Amino acid sequence: MKKIFLISLFTTFLLSATAQEKANFDGAFQKANNGKSQVEIPPLKELLHIMLAITNTGLGNDDMVNQNGDYYQDVLKYYKPFANEPIIKTFDSLLNASLYNYIFISGNAMSYDFSGKKLKPNRNYIFPARSVANMVINTNPLDTYRKEIEAFAKKSEFSKFYSQHKKYYARLISEYETEAKLNKQWKWLEKNFKTSINSYLILCSPLINSLNYTTEFSDKGFRQIVMVLPPLDHDRKLSAVQNELFNTRVMFTEIDHNYVGPPSDASKATIDTVFKGRNVWVNEKADGIYAYPSPIKVFNEYMTYAVFLVYCQDNYNRSLYEETRGNVISVMKDRGFPKMEAFISALEKVRSTAPEQKIDDLYPQLLELMSK
């Protein structure tokens, strides 16, 4: 199968637009969501993932679409007869034009909800996926193809398919709520960084594979982090706590971009100087390393994983920490970040001298060490 999407390409992308274009967090929304986290598999978003999965591009790309398991086979069996519908061909042409349209289509699902067989604009999420990397769109594709999506849902009896799999969706949501420890991660990050977030939302789909990304919505002083993630992984070869650590890493390294980013921006001039020798910090031959073209992007990727290891140091025993540390160093080297061991060693050293200090305030000492 052709693999085009790379986890290293997408994990750090934040969908961005001005606050008013993105969200409207009125009083009712803030009251209902403040201090809370939620996991959802929304019907419209799942429909769009299905539609993208049965395009020629989706069928040929097992990095973009999770093609393992019974659910994917159910999708193929049910939806292959609709693969030649005009809207599927249109979506395929959009993917051929740019694979970023995968995000622009599925990411803007939040801007509408099913109301019977019609799509009704969501009052809180206005234009949630407007920019990815250096590509910006000015028209929501769901505005453009709203009627075609409604017609496809009706013709394919999507509500029937969704209802047949509700128990499966509920199980995936329950696993996130009981095994992913989001609130534990959230509490630790807010204790160790100066950033404060009001709410977290995880949007999941069984069809998501390597496409994991996070974005922040901010309106009227209310900040919400939305993460798009695959279901939790359960490797039978690993113990329960080892699976927990793996799934924690996937989620944590999405969440902590929002905490690492502000102090990095404040230290950008120093980071640009310390990390200017690109050939020292990255392996240009690694797949997807081009997604980190600047010193601050390289630094943030190192920092994101280093902070995850600090979290593990605080929350797991020494043996599990050392095992996880070795795994992260290996993974980062494969991804094109050869100095992970030196980076985490420097952060560990700096933090050991001031364990109660906010990590934001450790940046000057950390960068001084890295400069040597």
Stockholm file with secondary structure:
# STOCKHOLM 1.0

chainA/1-372         MKKIFLISLFTTFLLSATAQEKANFDGAFQKANNGKSQVEIPPLKELLHIMLAITNTGLGNDDMVNQNGDYYQDVLKYYKPFANEPIIKTFDSLLNASLYNYIFISGNAMSYDFSGKKLKPNRNYIFPARSVANMVINTNPLDTYRKEIEAFAKKSEFSKFYSQHKKYYARLISEYETEAKLNKQWKWLEKNFKTSINSYLILCSPLINSLNYTTEFSDKGFRQIVMVLPPLDHDRKLSAVQNELFNTRVMFTEIDHNYVGPPSDASKATIDTVFKGRNVWVNEKADGIYAYPSPIKVFNEYMTYAVFLVYCQDNYNRSLYEETRGNVISVMKDRGFPKMEAFISALEKVRSTAPEQKIDDLYPQLLELMSK
#=GR chainA/1-372 SS CCCCCCHHHHTTCBCCCCHHHHBCCCHHHHHHHTTEEEEECCHHHHHHHHHHHTSHHHHTCTTTBCCCSHHHHHHHHHHGGGTTSHHHHHHHHHHHHCTTHHHHHHHGGGGEEEETTEEEECSSBSSCCCEETTEECSSCHHHHTHHHHHHHHHHTTHHHHHHHTHHHHHHHHHHHHHHSCHHHHHHHHHHHSSCCCSEEEEEECTTBCSCCEEEEEEETTEEEEEEEECCCCCCTTSCHHHHHHHHHHHHHHHHTHHHHHHHHHHTHHHHHHHTCCHHHHCCTTSTTGGGCCSHHHHHHHHHHHHHHHHHHHHHSCHHHHHHHHHHHHHHHHHHTCTTHHHHHHHHHHHHHHCTTSCGGGGHHHHHHHHHC
#=GC SS_cons         CCCCCCHHHHTTCBCCCCHHHHBCCCHHHHHHHTTEEEEECCHHHHHHHHHHHTSHHHHTCTTTBCCCSHHHHHHHHHHGGGTTSHHHHHHHHHHHHCTTHHHHHHHGGGGEEEETTEEEECSSBSSCCCEETTEECSSCHHHHTHHHHHHHHHHTTHHHHHHHTHHHHHHHHHHHHHHSCHHHHHHHHHHHSSCCCSEEEEEECTTBCSCCEEEEEEETTEEEEEEEECCCCCCTTSCHHHHHHHHHHHHHHHHTHHHHHHHHHHTHHHHHHHTCCHHHHCCTTSTTGGGCCSHHHHHHHHHHHHHHHHHHHHHSCHHHHHHHHHHHHHHHHHHTCTTHHHHHHHHHHHHHHCTTSCGGGGHHHHHHHHHC
//
